């Protein structure tokens, strides 16, 4: 019988794409993939360390795998493994702890994987010479996340990513086009471009992000391409124009703000002002009023007084956006903010997070209401619930229609009819 393999990925879509590619490597070597909750011979846990809660979730996933099968080979990789390998290796039952630099070695033949008396740690701290592992996800039947870039050189005061992921680097355009063609040949209709700082694309290959977009736009087979999180200081008008004017690119942006206070942005070591950010939002909306814009924002960074938080909240309220992804500051060892004074009490952080979540719900509902009565193309996924099949419009509206299996992985125009309070359009074809 084939050996059984299961993986679990935490955190960002980049992690998801990498875990999916590693999973494919195992199945290519005759492993049978099973669900993570099932008994397997090998478990791979791809960890996240963006917050202390992410660390906790990563450890819990490791414990679940060990409980599922104490005799299984346990491989732990990802950002937590990069940042604190010894801590993870101290968990009884863990066999391999592999940092991000060495993650690609998991793709190599795995016949020699076996339980270890002492955990094997593979870990490099040279952030400027980290490898870049190609990756694209194959877990969904309709959409694939394509990794185009890794690492970051910004060193924001609160963030461990430059240490966990290394310096900004990317795969060449030619290699990404080859991967995108493979994705298309596997029947996917949509590609989401992912990375740590995707608009920084080109540093290691003397190319640029716009050249990649232009090359991808010429592909056959792929009907939709979405860009993921893009730093506001790198999202120039030429990129916005190309995305909004080319039919294969979806009118959907995700732009990290982090704070609407100029003083807090400086404390965070961000590379823009609130004025620049609002200019980016206004430009997008002037070009396409129906574009979906999601925004990242953080509360509770050291030094955020009540007055500075109110500035951030007021600025966020003024933005014509559809959604806020709210993060609560978590002290990360090794970052500038870790040891700073003026730490915001936990209960205040939670109150501020709640205020922004409430604002996000209002913004999202307002955006959905503005779209009611429109007809937009929907790519239907395989997700079926309550006899309804679900999908997303080009501008990222969640839509459900009465189930029809013929709709899976198909794009159909849908009239946006009845809006539910949880921001789903219930419609008919």
N, C-alpha and C positions, 0 to 999 in steps of 0.2 A: 504493500500500500504506500501511496505517496505520503510524505510527511505533511503535517498540517501547520499552516502559518496564519497568524493574525497580526494586524497592526492597529495602532491607535495614535491619532495625531491631535495635538492641542495647539491653540493659538491661531496664527494668521493663515491666510490662504497660501502663502508661500510654503509654510510648513506642510499644508495639506497636499500641495503639488509634489513636494519632495517625497512625502510618505507614500503617495500613490505610485510614484516612479519606483521607489524601493520595493513596494509590494509587487509591482509588475516584474521586477528582477527576480523575485522569489518564485513567482508562478512560472516564469520562463525556465526555471531550473527544476520544474516538476513538483514544486510544492503546491498543495491544495489550500487555497485561501478560505478561511472560515471567519465567522464573526468573532469579535474580540471577547464576547461573553462566553464563547464555546471553548472546549478543551483543544489546545494546540500544542505542537511540539516546539514551536518557536514563536515568541511574542516580540514585536518591535514597538517601542513606545517613543514617539517623536515629541519631545518636551518643549515647553514654553517657559520663559522666565520674566515676562514683561511686568508682572506684579508678584507679590508674595502669594496671592491667591492662585496664580498660575503655577507656581512652584508646588503648592499643596495639591492641586488637581493632578499634576504630573506624578507626584509620589503616590497618590491614591490609585492612579491607573497602573502603576507598577505593582502595588499591593494586590490589585484585582487580578492581574495576570498570574502572579505567584499563587494566589488562592485557586485560580482556575486549574492550574497544573503545577504543583511544586517541582516536578521533574523537568519542566520545560526550560529551554534556553531563553533567557531574558536579555534582550538588547535594548539599551537606553541610549538615545541620541538626541540631537537638537540643541536648543539654546541653553537650557538648564544644564545639560551635560557638558556644554562648552564652558559655562561659568563656574560650576561647582561639581566637577567630576568625582572628587573624593567623597563628597556627601552622598551622592547617588550610589557609588560603589560600596558604601558602608551598609546599604540595605541588603539584608541576608536574602540570597536567592538571585541577585543580579549577577549576570555573567560577563557582560560587555558594556562598557560606558565609552561612547564614541562621540567626540566633539564635532562641531560643524565642519572643521577643516578636513576631517577624515571620513565624513559621512558617506562619500562616494565609494569608499572601499567596501561598504556593505553590498554593493552591486556585484562584487567579484564572486566567483564560485563559492558556495556556502557548504560544501560537503563536510568540511571539518568543524562546523559549529558543534560545540558540545558543552555540557555543564563544566564550570570551572571551580577548582578549589578556592582560588583567589580571583576576584574580578580582573579582567583585562581592561586597562584604561588606554585609550588612544586619544591623545589630546595635544594640540599645538596652540601656543599662545602668540604666534607670530601673525598678527592681524593683517599685515601688509602683504603676506604671501599665502593667503588662504586659497584653496582651490575653489572652483565654482562648478557645482554639480548640475548638469542639465536635468530638467524636470518638467513634466506635464502630467496633469491628473487625468485618470481614466475611470474614476469612480462613478461619475454621472453619465447618463446616456445622451445628454443634450449639450452640456457645456463642459469645456475643459479649461483649466487654469494653466497657462503657459508661463514658466519662469523665464524672465528676460534679463534679470539683474539681481545682484546680491550685495549686501554690505552698505555701509553709510559712513560718510566722513564729517558729519555735522556736529557730533558730540553735544547734543542738547543736554542740559544740566540734569535732567531726570531720567535719562535713557541709557540702557545697557547695550543696545543693539550694535553700536560700533565695536564693542568688545566681543559680543556674542557672535556677530556675523562678519566682522572684519571690514576691510576697506571696500569702497565702492568699486565694483567690477561687473563685467557683463559678458555674455556670450556674443559672438559676432552675428551680424544680421544674416549672413548666409546660412549659418547653422540653425538659427531660429526659423528661417523660412523652411528649411528642410523638416524641422520638427512640426511646424504648422501644417505642412502638406501631409505629414503622417496623421496628425489629428483629423484633418479633413477626410483622409482615406478611411478612417475608423468611424465615420458617420456623424461626427459632431457638427453641429450647426453654429456653435458660438464659442469664441475664444475670449478669455479674460486675461489680460496681460498683468502679470504679478511680479513683485520683487520687493525690496526694502525701500528703495528710492528710485522709482522707475524712470522718472524724467531726467535723472542723472546718467541715464544710459549713454554709453559710448566712451567713457573714460579710459577703459582698458583696450579699446579697439580703434580709437580715433574715428568713431562714428558719432551719430547723435540720435536722439529719440525720434525726431521728425523723420529722419531717413528710414528708420525702422517702420514707422507708421505707413509711410509711402510704399515701402516694399510689401508690407502685409496687405495693403489695400488691393494689390494686384492678384492675390491668390484666388484660385478657383475652389469652389466647394464650401468655403466658410461664408456664411451669410451675415454673421454678426461678430463684431469685435468691440470689447469694452476695455477702457483703460481703468486701472485701479487707482489707489491713492497717489496723488500727484502734488508735490510741494508747490505752494503758491508762487514762490519766487522763481520757479523753473517752468511754470505753466504760462508760457508767453502766448501772445495773440496768434502767432502763426500756428501753434499746436491747436489752440482752441478752434481757429478757423478750419483747419483741416478736418478735425474730428466732427465738427458740426456740419460741414459741407459735403463730406464723403458719405455715401449711403451705407457703406458697410460698417461704419463706426456709429455706435449708439450715443444718443444725446444724454449722457450720464457721466457725471464727474464726482469724484470723492477727493476733497481738499482739506488737509489738516489745518485748522486754525490754532488750536491749543489754548489760546486766550484772546479775548477782545481788549485786553489792557496792554497798552504799549509798554508800560513799565514791566509787566509780567513777561511779556515776550522777550524783553532784554534779559531779564533774570533767567529765563529758560534757554537763552542763547539761540533764539530763533532768528531767521535771516530776513525778516520782513516786518512791516508795520500793519496795524489794522486798516490804514488807508489803502495800502497796496492790496490787501485781501479783499476789501469791499470793491475795489476797482475790478478785480478778477471776476467776482460774482456778477457785478453789474454788466460787464462786457459779455459774459456768457448769456445772461438773460436778455440782453439787447439783441443778441444774435438768434436766440431761440428761447422764447418765454416758457416753453414746455420742457426744457431740459431739467433733468433730476440732478440735484446737487446735494450730496451728503457731506457732513463736516465733522471732523474730530475735534474734541475739546476736553481739556483736563481741568479738574478742580483740586484745590488743596495743595498746590506746589508751595514750598516754603516761601514766606513773604507775602502770600496772597491775603491781604487784609480784607475786611468786610467791604471797604470802599472800592478796592481793586477788583474784587469779585463782582460787585455791582456794575462796575464799568464793563467787565467781560459779559455779564448777563444782558446788560442793555444793548451792547454791540451785537451780540448774538441774536437778540430779539429783532434788531433792525435789518437783518440779512434776509434776502429773498431765497431761502434754501428749503429743502424738503425734510431734512433729518439731521439730528445730532447724535454722533456716537460718543457717549460720555464716558470718560475714564476718571477714576479717582486716584490721585497721586499715591504711589506706594514707594517707600524708601528702598532703593536698590543699592546694595554695597558696590563701591567702586565709582559711583557717579558723584558729580559735584554737589547735587542736592541732598545726598545721603547725610552728610555731616553738617549741613547748614543749620544755623539757628532759625528762629522764627517758624518752626514747624507748626502746621495748622492742626489743631486737635482733631482726632478721628471723627467725633460726632459732628463737628462743623463740616468736615469734608463730606460726610454723608448727607447732611442737610443741603449743601450746595449741589451735590450730585442729583438729589431729588428734584431740586428747582429746575435744573437743566433738563432732566428727563421729562418733566411736565411741559417745558417749553418745546422739547422735541416732539412730543405727542401732538401738541397744538399745530406745530409747523407741518408735520406729516399729514394730519387730517386736512389742513387747509390746502395743501398741495393736491391731495387726492380729490378734494371737492372741486378744485379748479379744473380737473381733467374730466369730470363727469359729463357725459354727453358726447365725448369725442370717440372716434373709432381709431384704434391703433393696432399695429401688428403684435401678436403674442406668440412667443415660442413656448410650446407646451412641454412640460417635463413629465417624468414617469410617476411623480407623486400624486397619489389618489387618496382622498380622504372624504368620508361622508358622501360617497357616490359623486364626488366632484373631482375633476382633473385640473391641476394648477399650472400656471405659467407666468411669464413676465413680459410686459410690453417693452418696446424699444427704450422707453424712458423709465423703466424699472418699476412699473406699477404691478402689484400682485393681483392676478386675475384668476378666477375659478369659474368653470362652466360644467354643465352636466357631463358625466364621464363618457368618453368615447376613446377606446384604445387606439383608434386610427390617428388620433391627434398627437400621440407621443412623438416628440422630436420634429414636429411640424410647425410652421409659422402660418398663422391665420389672422385675418383682420377681425377684431372684436369690438363691438359697441360697448363702451364703458357705462354700465347701467346702474345697478343697485350697489350702493357703497355700505359696507358693514363698518362698525365702529373700530374693528381691529385692522382697518385699512386693507380690505380686500374687496375688489369689485366682483360681485356675483352677476354673471352675464350669460347670455345665450349667443350662439353663433348666428 
